[in-house]
Amino acid sequence: MSRARVVGIVMDGNGRWADLRGLPRTEGHRQGSRALFRAVEAAICHGVEHLFLFAFSTENWRRPAEEVSFLMDLLSKNLSLQRARVLELGVRFHAIGRLTALPAALRESIRRLEAASAGCGVVNVYLAVNYGGRAEIVDAARAACRVGGADALDENSLERHLYAPDAPDLDLLIRTAGERRVSNFMLWQAAYAELVFLPVLWPDFSHVHFDAAIAEFSRRRRRFGALGD
């Protein structure tokens, strides 16, 4: 039975969670940030080595300006306030995406947490912020061509310039809120990932839901194109 060493999560449903309760969408995002740590703790319990969390996409800038501003501020504050918890859990923190477009305060929070957690080794957690799978492939291809020229571009040279080049491809991709699509998340790395879609809205995500996704993964037979039915 294979183990899910590399897991990605599309954390979906914050807005719907708030709408169902007659609350501002900002409260859904606030509660969603708490669910993020539950996911990290569950990943550690299952021996996950790399956990990718989709926090803010390149398309999310189209949301109302006040919601975007709240999200940027929430991310920045949480990365600072949760530093002790991150270190206690043994999390090595990374941020991936087009980070230069983020507000200066958020970039500084990212830099400080990455530096503080550099010696941790229980699990690598990658927060995808201003991230898009297509954008990552474009950025990697451009970087590879600058180094070796277009004629030398191949899968290996492109992979060396992905946002997290040292992480293996995804074993498991989880999406919450009942949606059945990958929404431009880790398109390259998810080529052979097992997909699990859960109906739970992200703020309600718990260890139980992570356990269910891992159990479903364990029942799958991974073929990688080499074996027939």
N, C-alpha and C positions, 0 to 999 in steps of 0.2 A: 504494500500500500504506500503510495507516494505521499509526501508531506508538503504542505503549502509553506514554502520558505519565503516566497515573495508574494505579497498581497497588496492589491490596490482597492480603494473604496471611493465610489462616487457618493458623497454625503448629501443626499437629496431629501427635501421635504420640510425644511425649516419654515418656509413661508406658509405652506399648507397646514402645518402643525399650529401655527399662530392663528391662521384664519379660522380653523375649526373651533378655536377657543375664544374667538372674538378679541384677540390680543394683537398688538402691533407686530408687524413682521420682524421688527428688531428684537422682540422677545424670543421669537423662534430662533434667530441667529444666536442669541445669548445662551439659550438652552442647548442648541446644537454644539456650541463650543465645549459644553460639559460632556456631551456624548463622545466627543473626540477622545477624551482621556479614557473613557470606558473602553473604547476600541483599542487604544494603545495597550491598556492593561490586559485585555483579552488576547491580543496578539502575543504578548510576552508569555502568557500562560500556555499558548499553543506552540511556542518555539519559533514563531515567525522571526526571520532575520531582517527583512526589509518590508516596511509598511508605507505605502504611498496614499496620501489623503488629498482628495480634490477639494480645495477650499474656495478658489475664486478663478473663474475661467477668463480667457481673453474676450469672451462675449459678454461677461457679466458687467462690463462697463456701461452697457446699454440700459441697465436698471436705473431707477430714479436716483438722482444725484445724492439725495439725503441718505438713501439706503447704502449706496456705495461708500459714502463718507463714514457711516456708522460701522460698516464691515471693516474698513481699513483701520479705524480707531480701535475696534474690538480686537482685531488680530494683533495690533501693536501692543496693546495693554496686556493681553493674555500671555504673549510671549515673554513679557517682562515679569508679570505677576506669578506665572507658573514655572519660573526658572528652577526653583528649589525642587518642585515636584518632578520636573523633567530629569534632573540630576539624580534624585532619589531612585527613580525607576531605572536608571542606567540607559536612558535614551540618548543616542547621538542624533542631534537635530540637523536637518538640512532643509533648505527651501529651494524649489525649482520653479522655473518659469522665466518670463521676461521681467526680471526683478528691477531693472533700472527705471522702469516706468512707475514703480510704486512710490508712495509718499516717503519723504526722507525719514520720518519718524519710524515707519514700519521697516524700512531698510536697515536702520540702525538697530532696531530690536532683533531683527533676523541675524545681523552680524554678531551681536553680543551673545545670543543664545547658541549660535553655531560655534563660536569660540569657546564658550564655557563648557559645552558638551563634547568637545572634540575628543576627550579621553574616554568617553563612555562607549560600552560595547555590547550591551544586552540586546538592543535592537536599533536599527537605523530607521528613523521616521523622516519621511520627505513630505513637506507641506507644499502642495502645488498651488502657487499664487500667481495670478496673471499668466495662467498656463493654458496652452492649447496643444493637442497632439500634432496637428498639422504645422503649427508654428515651430514646435520643437524639431520636427523633421527638416523644415526649411532652414532653421538656424544651424542644425548639425551639418546639413549638406553644404551650406555656405562656408562654415568653418573648415570642413574637410577639404573643400576646393581651394581655400586660401592656403592650406598647408601643402597639399599634394597636387593640386590642379584637377580640373574636371575629368581628365582622362583616367586619373587614378582612383576616381570615386567608385567604391564598391560598398557592400554591406558592412564589412569590417571597419573600413575607414569612417563611415558614417556613424556607426555605433560608438566609436571612440569619442565622438563629439556630441553625444546626447547629454542632456542636463545632468544625468546621474550615470556616467559611463561605467562606474564600478559595480553597479547593481545588476543582477541577472534579470532576465525577462520575467514577467509576471507568471506566477502559477495560477493565481485565483484573482478574479475581478468581481467585487461585490458592488451592487447598486441597490440603494434603498428607495422607499416610496413607491414601489410597484412599477416603476418605469423600466422598459426593456430595451435600453439602448446604451451605448458607451459614451455618447456625447463628447466626442473629440478628446477622450482621456487616454493617454498612453497608447496611441494607435500602433506604434512600432513594437513596443514591449508586450502588448497584449495579443500578439499574432497567434499564439497557441494557448492563451489563458483559458481556464475554465470560467464560465460566466454563471454567477448566481444572483438572482434578482429576488429581493425581499420586500414584502408589502409594508414593513414598518417605516414610519416617518423618522427621519434622522434624529430628532431630539429624544425619541423614545428608544433609540438603539442601545442595546445592553450586551453583556457577556452571553446571554442566551441566544441572541441573534448571531453573534459571531460564531458561537458553538455550532449553530444550525448550518451556517455557511461552510464551516470546516467539515462537518459531517457529510454534507452533500458533496463536497469536493472529494472526500475519501471514497465515495461510492463510484466516482467516475473512472473510466479507463482511458488514460491519456495515450493517444496514438502518435501525435506529431506527424501525421501523414505517412507513417511508415507501415502501418498495419491496416488491413481491411476489416470489415465487420465480421 
